[in-house]
Amino acid sequence: MSRPPRTAHPLVLTAMALAIGIAVVTPVVAGGAGNQRPAAARVVDADAAMAEQTTVNDAALAMESRARESEGTTTLPERVLPAIEVVDARDAPEARRNQMPPVTEDGRITLGKRTTVVEMDEQPIIINNNLRQTFARLPGLFISEQQIPSIFNVNYRGLGDPHESEFIGMFENGIPLASDPIGYPMIYYVPPTQRVQRVEFIRGGAGLLHGPQLGPVINFVSRRADPSNLGRSITSEQSAGSDGMLSTFNEFGWGDGEYGAYAQFDHRQADGERANSDFGVFSGRISLAWQPSTATRLGLDLYAYDSDSGEAGRFNLAQFEADPKRTTTPFDRIFVDNHFGAITLDHNWGDWGTTHARVWGHYQDRYSRRQERPINPRFTNLDRREFMTYGVDVRQVVPWSWQGDHVATVGYTLHHTSAPRTRFTNPNIASSDELTPVFRLETDVLYNALFAENAFRFGRVGIAPALRYEHVAYDMNEELRLGGRPARDFERNVDALLMGLGLTYDFTPDLQAYANLSEHYRPPTFDDLLNPVVANFRAGETGITSSRNYEVGFRGAPFIGARFDVALFHIDVSNRVEQFTIAADTVRQNAGDARHRGIEFDIGYDPLARFHNGQALEFFASASLLDAEITQSRRPGVAVGNTPFFAPDYVARAGILYRWQDRMRLALTSTMVGEQFAQDSNRPIAAAGTGILPAFEVVDLAGEYQVTPQWAVFGGINNLTDKRYFSRVRADGIEPMADRTIFGGVRFTM
């Protein structure tokens, strides 16, 4: 299973990238800033919240408090509005369930944007990064599933191919997880779910917060060093499951009030239910923090991840129905090394607001061995893509008053990625020896963004206009090219100006109307501009894809234990990028427009919430009902009126969560996805024998029980009804999903 050595050790490259980032940001943030959440608890008592004038988020909290006083309200409700951070600690589990981030958080304004926050400690342990369960309470996300943990495929509202989540912005603690957020925005890593505290799901204006993407943003907020957690804690989880699955997850925390440390290590492995579907994953995290006062926090976070996964291959529909456990590619594998680090500094300037800044470095090595074709392959392709990134993000939040209480945020983001790519071939499809070179490509992309946004609060009314300017510079150089067209060099600059507007109106403290209008865009990727894999590729013929998003909705908590959020949305996508052939040349061009519209809702009810007896029984349901249509097409074979690929009529989720104090958690969840097409032509894919992904429903069950203060047991059944289905179709066929699997384990805490 070996692979050739890297060009440099990832820890060295990460350290170099961090050093470059520090050199860039130091002149800008001398005096202190940081992007991370302060150590103060997210759920606090109402009286403590009113006095919390010295924490990093005080600007937003003070603004909310003054707004309430102007309306004659001096206490905070048990169930707060989505724009408010502070809730009553006496009902913490009920109050924080699915609450929204505050008006500002880490330098981001979320007023008027549609945001869902899921606290992961409210549901049982999730093993092996099962995104179907992780996203069980996030509405509308479609997961195109694979059985290996090296690739993650998600889309939203039918916006783009879910392959490797290239149309979704994914972050961990605000750091982008994509290989290259601009040139190659693919996801090969997400943090282990046991490490994640909560998941933030932001749509409608997400691009104004985090940069270019047509889809939403998913931010995994994972545990980190917390000096306020006094003493030390150790947790170790050991579990096993079907298909030889073994997992260990271990973490350590320490704090003395001023300094804090956190360390985590996990390993997962399994044989898989198909030949060559085995995998092994190692990941770790080290976090250090210095908090000399409640106004300042300095943090250092290091992350490491390594995966080795077999790819058992795809096949056609008839083969799937006859034997979904067959293997067509017995030697294909993908290896991913992912290492990144961040230095963060938070500082509260009192009446002058807060400054948030981060610098980060990221190294990723993606290496694959894939046979040239499924039947009688002549050779195997050995592809390596390395990504070396450094980045800077600085944001200033300033509260101000004039006929109301307002808050402004301004900021600057920069990141640079250097990404060499090579391909070799070998006639021995089981070998990783790089024999015959095919191409060598050097790519660089520099990204800059300036942005400003202001949240105006006039009593019940909230208005948040936003403006973001972006500049992207590409530099691509084919150093080696054998066969087909000659080697090429390519440079290009892309500029974009994005605007947005968020609106809210508070009918009562528990009922809010909201709306947003936002612009989004997606600059060309490296493969759009100069694809080295295609022999007769025309370079540089792809422009940006843009969209406008309109959304209006209501959300609130009409009575104790109940919540709802319902919205109508309309999205116009212009200049969608497609690949097709013109006069024997392969081109990627802006080939048409599409319209995506529908209704989305998320509701929940806990009949036990009113009793305050330490128990919760939440019934929840969400759905995204989609009507998508191609409105203009310049691609042969794709007609106006067709349905865009991977745009199911519905994505729905429902379930029951039961919690008894900190002793027991049970979850029964169901995911339902409607029928969808695998390509824009709405015609069959030859290698798959079908062009349709049938509708399916999958049910999962999980639970955990705290036997003693130190020991707990947990377990679960994935695909409880043993549904045979597939949610992923590519040009080379269907990829089946796993049958029913089980897992169980123990946790020790001290």
N, C-alpha and C positions, 0 to 999 in steps of 0.2 A: 504493500500500500504506500510505498515511499514516493516522494516527489523530489525534484531537484532543489538545491538550496536557493534561498532568496538572495537578492542582490545585497541586502544588509539586514542586520538583526532588527526586528520590529521595535524593541525597547530603545535601541539607539536612535532609530528614526523618530520615534515618538518624542524622545528627549530633545532631539534637534528641533523638531517642529514646535515644541513648547518654548524653547529658547528663542526661536524666531518670533513667535507670537508675543512673548514678553517684551522683546525689544521694540516691537511695533506699538504695543499698547501702553507702555510705561509713560511716554510723554503725554498721552491723552488722559490717563486716569491717575496721574500722580496725586496722591492725597486720598485715594481709596474709593473703590466701587466694586460691585459684585452683582452677579445675576441670580444667585441661588436664594431660596427661601431662608429666612433667618431661623434660628433654632427655636423660637417661640412656638408653642403648640398651635396647631391649626384649629383646634376646637377649644375654646376658652370660656370661662364664666363671664356673664354680661358685665358684672361690676369690674372685673379685671380688665375687660376689653376697653372700657371707657378710660381706664388709667394707662393704657398701653401706649404712651406717647413717645417712648424711647426705642421701640422696635423698628426694624427696617421697613415694615409695611405701614408705619404710622400715618403716612400721608393719606393713604386710601382710607384707613380706619377713621381718622379725624374728619375727613370729608363726609363719610357716611353718617357719623355722629351728628355733625352740624346740620346735615340735610334733615335728619329726623327731628332735631330740636326745632327747626323752622316749621315743621309740620305739627308741632305739639306732641311729639312722641319722644319719650325719654328712656324707654326700655326697648331692648331688642326682643323680637318674637322668638318662640321656640323654633318655628320653621321659617327660615330667612329666605329672602328673595335671591334669585340666582346671582345678582350682582354684589352680594354682601358676604364678607368673609366670616364675620363673627356670629357664633351661635351659642346657645345656652349649654354649658357643659353637663348640666344635670340630665339632659336627654341626648347626650352626645351621639350614641349609635344611631338613633332615629333622626336626629337633626342633621347630621352630616351626610346622610345617604343621598347620593346623586346631587349634592349641592354644587352650585356653580362657583368658579373662581371669583374673586372680588373684582371691583371695577378696574383696579390695577393689580398686577402681580408680576414680580420680577421685571418691571419695566414694560409690561404689556397691558394695553387697555382692551378689555373684553366686553365692554358695554355694547349691547345690541347684537353681539355675535352669538351664535348658537353654540353652547358649550355644555358638555356632559362630563361629570367627574364621578368615577367609580372608585370607592375605597375597597382595596383588595382584601383587607382583613374582615370584611363582612361575609365572605364566602369561603368555602373550604379550600385547602391547599390544592394547587394545580401543579401537576408533575409534567415534565417534558414539554413545556411551552405550548400547550394546546390552546391555540388562539381562539378556537371555537368557544372554549369556556372562558378564556380571559376576556373576550369581547361579548360575553353573553348578555350584558346589560347596556351595550352601546348600539344604538339603532342604526340600521341601514348598511353596515359594513358587510361586503361579500368577501368570503374567504375561499380562494381557490386552493384547495388543500393538497399538500404533499405529505408523504409518510416520513420524510427525513427532516432534521432540524436545521439544515444549512440554507434553505431558501424559504422566503415568506412571501405569500402572494395575496394581496388585498386590493380591492377597489371600492368605490363609493358612488352610488347613483349612476352607475354605468359610465363613469368618466375614465375611459382608457382601459387598456389591457391590465388585468390584475397581476400579470407575470412579474414577479420580484418587486411588487408594490411600487412601481416607478411613478405612479400618479398620486401617491400618498406621501406626505411629509412625516417621517417618524423620527423621534428624538428621545434621548434619555437624559433627564435633568437639563433639558434645553440644548444638548449637544446633538447635531444631526447624525443619524445612524447610516445614511446612504453612503455607498462607496465614494461617490463624488456627487454632491447635491445638484450640480449642474450637468456635467458631462456624462455621468453614468449613475443616475439616481436610483440604484437598485439596493434592496435590503437583503443582506445575508446574515444579519445578526439582530436579535432582540434580547434584552436582558432576561435571565431566568425569572420566572414568574414569582418564585418564593421571595425574591429580593425586592419586588415592586410594591410600594406602598399604595399607590393609586395610579389610575390612568386618566389623563385629560384628553378629551376628544373635542376639538375645536373646528367648526365649519362656519362658512359664511364670513368671509374676511380673514380667514386663516393666513392667506398669502401676504396680507398687510402686516402681519405679526412676524412671520417666519420666512418670507421669501417665496420664490417662484414655485408654484405647483397649482394644478387645476383642482385637485381634491383637497380634503381636509388635513388637519395635523393631528397626530397621535403622539402625546408626550408621556413616556413612562417615567414617573417620579419614583426613583428607587431610594432605598435607605442609604444614609450617609452618616458621617461622624456628627454626633450631637453632644456638645459639652454639658448640656443641661441634664442629660441622663446620667445621674451620678452613680458611681460604682462601675462594676463590670457585669457583662452578661455573655453567656455562651449558649448557642443553640446548635443542635446537630440532628438532621433528619436523614433516615436511611429507609429506602423503599425498593420494592421489586414489583415486577408485573409481567404481563404476557410477552411472548416473543423474546424472552431472555432480557427484559428491561431491568437494569439496575441503576439506582440513582443515589447519590449522596450530596447533601447540601449542608454547609456548615458556616456559621457566622459568629463574630465576636464583636462586642461593643464595649466602650469604656468612656467615661467622662468624669471630670472633677470640677465642673463649673466654669472653667476657663479653657481647658483643652479637651479634645475629644478624639477618639479613634474608632474606626470600624473596618473590619476585614471580613471577606466572604470568599469561599471556595466551593465549587460544585463540579461534579462529574456525572455524566449520564452516558449509558451505552445500551444497545439492544441489537439483537440479531435480525430483527425485522421479520415480517411474515412472508416475504418473497426472497428468493436467492439474490444476493447482492443488494439488499436493502438494509444492511447493517449500518450502524453509525456509532461514533464516539465523540463526546463533547466535553471539553474542559473550559471553565470560565472562573474568573476571580475578580475581586474588587478590593482596593485599599483606599480608605478615605481618612483624611486628617483635617482637624479644624482647630482654629484658635479664635476665641471669642473674648477679647479683653473687656468688653462691655456689651450691653444689650443693643448698642447702636452699631456695632462693627462685628463682622465675621469674615475671617479669611479661611479658605478651604483649598485643599489639594485632593484631587480624585484621580485614581489610576484604574483602568479597566483592561482586562485581558480575556480573550476568547479564542478557542481553537476547536475546529470541527473537522471530522473526516467521515464522509458519508458515501455509501454506494448508491448508484442510480440504476434501478432494475429495468428501466425502459418502459416504453408505451406500445400500444397495439390498437387494432381496430375494434369496432363494436362487437363483431361476431366473436372475436377471440376473448373479449371481456366477458361476454355472456357465457362462453364455454368454460373459461378458466381464468379468473382475474388474478390469480397468483403466479402466472407464468412470468418468466424473465426473458427479455429480448436483448438486453445489453449486460452480459455477465461481468464485464470488467470496467464499466464506466464508474468514475468516482469524481467527487468534488471536494476540495479542501479549502477551508477558509480560516485564515488567521486575522484577528481583529484586535488592535491595541490602540487605546486612546487615553489621553489624560487631559485634565482641565485644572486651571487655577482660577478660583473665584474670589471676589471680594465685594461684600455688601457694606454700605455705609449710609447712615441716616444723618442728614445735615440739619435736622430740626425743621424750622419753618421753610428752609430752602429745598426740602424734599429729600429724595433718596437717589443714590447713584448705584447702578448695577453694571458690572462688567465681568467678562470672562475672556480668557485666552485658552485655546485648546490645540492639541496636536493629535493627529489621527493617522495610523498606518493600517492598511489592509492588504492582504495578499490573497487573491482568489486564483486557485489553480484547478484546472479540470482536465480529466482524461476521458474523451468521448469518442467512441468508434464512429467512423465516417458515415455508415448507414446500418440499419438494423439487420439486413439480410446480406450475407456474404461480404462483410466489410473488407476492403483492401488495406486499410491502415487505421490508426487511431490519431486523433488530433489532441495535441498537448498545448493547452492555452493557459497563459499566465497574464493576469492583470494586477499590477500593484498600484496602490493609491497612497500618496503622501500629502497630507493636508495640514495646514495651520490656519487658525481662524481667530478672529477678534470680534467681540460684540460688546458695545458700550451703550447704555441707556440711562437717561436722566428723567426722573419723575418729579414734577413740581406742582404742588397744590396752590390754588389761587382763588380769590373770591371777587365777584362783582355781580350783584343781584342774584347771588347763588353761590354754590360751592362746586368748584371745578378742579380738574387735574389735567395737566399736559404731560406728554412724554415725547422726547426726541431721542434719536439714536443713530448709530452707525454700525454697520456690519461689513466685515471683509473676510474672505477666505480664499486661499490659493491651493490648488491641487495639481500635483505632477503625477501623471499616470502612464508609465511605460507599459506596453502590451506586446507580447510575443506569441507566435505559434510555431510549433514544430510538428512533424509527423513521424510515425514509427510503424512499420508493417506488422509488428507484433502488438496486437491490440491489448495485451495484458501488461505491456511494459510502459514505464514512465521515462525511459531514456530518450532524450531529445536528440534525434538524429538529423532529420532534414529540415532546415529552416524554411518557413513559408513567408512570414513577414515580421517586421519589427517596427512598431509605431510609438512615437513619443508624443504625448499630449499634455498640454498645460491649459488651465483655465483660471482666470482671476475674476473674482466676483466682488462688487462693491454695492452697498445700498445705504441710502440716507432716508430716514423716515420721520414723520411727525404726526401726532394724533392728539386730540383734545377731547376729554369727556366733560361736557357741560351738564350741570345738574341744576335745573330750575324747579324746585319743589318736586312735583311728581314726574316731571319730564326730564329725560336724558337724551342728549344729542352728542354723537361722537364722529366728527369728520376726520378722515385720515388721508395721508398722502405719502407715497413711497416712490423713490426714484432708484432705478437699478441700472448698473452697467456691467456687462459680461464681456470679457476678452478671451478669445480662443486662439491657441497656437498649436497646430498639428503638423507633425513631420514624419513621413514614412521613410525610415532609414533603410529599410530593406523590403523589396517586393519581388517575389519570384512568380512568374507566369501571369497571364492576363494583361491588364493595363499597366503602364509604368508607375513607379513610385511618385508620390505627390507631396507637396507642402501646402498648407492651407492656414490662413489667418482670417479671423472675423471678429467684429464687435457688434454687440446687441445692446440697445438702450430701451428702457421701458419706464413709463410713468403710470403708476397705479393710483386710483382714488377709491375711496370707500366712504360709506355713511352708515352709522348705526343709530337706531332710535329706540327708546323705551318709554313706556307710560305706565306708572304704578296706579292701578285702580284702587287697590288696597295694599296693605303690607304683604298680602299673600297672593296677589294676582297682578300679573304684569303682561302687557302687550309689548311686542318687540318687532323690529323690522331691520333689515340691512340690505344695502346695495353695495356690491363689491366687484372689483375687477381683478382678474387673475390672468396669468400667462405662464407658458412653459417654453423656455428657450430651447433651441435644438440641442440634442445630445451629440456625443462624438459619433455614434453610429449613424445618426441622421446626416451628419456633414461629410464624413469620410469613413465609410465602412470597409475595413481591410479584408473582411471575410469574403465579400462579393467581388468576383473578378472584374465585371464590367460595370462598376458603380460610378455614377456621375456624382462628383463631389460638389457640395455647397449649394444645392438647389432647394434647401429647406429653410423656411422662415419660422417665426414664432407662432405657436398656437395660443389663442387668447379666449377668454370667456367672461361673461357677465352673469353674476349670480344675484337673484332677487329672492328675498325670503320674508315672510310675515307670519307671526305666530302669537300664541298665548301660552303662558306657563304659570304655574302656581301651586299652592297647597291649600285647597278649599276647606279642609278640616283636618284634624289630627290624624296622622298616619297616611294621608292621601297626597299624591302629587301627580301632576300631569304636565306635558309639554307637547303641543301640537302646532305644526307649521305647514304652510303651503310654500313650495319652492318652484322656481323657473330658472333654468340655466341655458344660455345661448353660447355654444362653442363654435368658434370660427377658425378655419384653416387647420383642421385636423390633419395630422401627418400620417401618410400611408406609404407603403412600399409596393411598387409594381414595375412592370417592364414596358419600356417604350423603345421600339426599334432595336431589340436585342440588348438594350442597356437597362440595368436595374437602377431605379431612382427612388428616392424618398422625397415626396413633395407634399405640399399642403393641398390636400385633395378634396376638401369639402367641409360642410358645416353640419351641426346637429343641434337638436333641441331636446333638453331633458327637463321634465316637469313632473310634479306629483305632490303627494302629501306624506308627511312623516309624523309619527306620534310616539310618545314614550309615556307610559302610565304605570303607577304602582300604588298599592294599598296594603297597609299593615294594620289589621284589626286589633293587634295587641298594643299598639303604640300608646293608646290613651291610659293604659293601666300602669305604666312605668314600673314593671315588675322584673326587669332584666331579660325579658323575652321579646323576640321579634319574629313575625311571620309575614313576610312580604310576598305578595303576589304581584308579578310584574309582566308587562308585555310591551313590545315595541314593534313598529313596522315602518318600512319605507315602500310606498306604493308608487311605481315609476311608469311614466309614459315617455319613452324616448324614441326619436325619429331622426333619420338623416334628412336634412332639408336642402342640401346642395351637394352634388357629387361630381367630381372631375376624374374619378377613377373608373376605368372600364369594368363592367360587371357589377357595379354597385349602384343601385337605383335610388332615386329620391323616394322617400317613404319607407325604405328598409329600416329595420331596427339595428342600432349599433351593437357590435359584439359585446358580450359579457354585460348586458343590461337587462337583468331579470325583471319581470313585472313586479315582483315583490321580494323583499328580504325581511322576514319576520322572526322575532324571538319572543319566547315566553318562558316563565319558570316560577318556582317557589323557593324562597330562601327562609330557613328557620335558624334562629340563633337563641341560645340560652346562656346568658351572661358570657363569660369567656370559656365556658365548658364544652359547648356543643355547637356545631355548624353543619347544616345539611343543605344541599342544593340539588334540585331537579330542574334541568334546563332543556329547552327544545329550540332547535334552529330550523327554519323553514325557508327554502329558496325556490323561486319560481323558475319556469323553463326559460332558457336563453339560447341565443345563437353564438356560435364559435367564431364567426367572421362576419364582416359587414355585408358581404354578398348574400348572406342568409342561405348559402348553399353548403352542401356537405364538403368536408375536408377529406381528400382521397385517402390519406393514410389512416384516418380515424373511421372511415366508413359511415360518418354522420357529421352533420353540422349543427346538431342540437344537443344541449345539455339538458336532460330531463329534470323536472322538478324533484326535490327530495326533502325529507325531514329526518333530522338526527336528534336523538335524545341522549343526554348524559346525566349521570348520577354521581355525586361525591359527598363525602362527609368526614368529619373529624370529631374526636371526643377527648377531652382533657381528663385523663384518669386520675392523676395526682398533680400537684403544682409543678412537678418536674417532668412527668411523663404524659405523652398523648399518643393516640393511635389515629390513623387516617386511611382512607381508601376511596376507591371509585370504580365506576364502570363507564367506559367510553363507548358510544354507539350501543346504548342499552338494548335496543331492539334488533341488533345485528343487521342493520340496513346495508344492502349492497348498492353502492352508488359511486358516481364520480363527479367531481366539480372542477376538473381541469382537463382541457383539450388543447393540444398544441399541433403544430404542423406535422409532427411525426406520430400523432395518435392520442389515445386516451390514457390517462393516468388514474388507476383505481385507488379508492380509499380503503383504509383498514377495516377489517371486520371488528366485531366486539372484542374489546380488550379490557383487562382489569389491572388494578394496581393496589398496593397497600403498603403501609410502613409505620414507623414509630418516630417520635420526636422527643428529644431530651433537652431540657432547658435548665440552666442554673445561673 
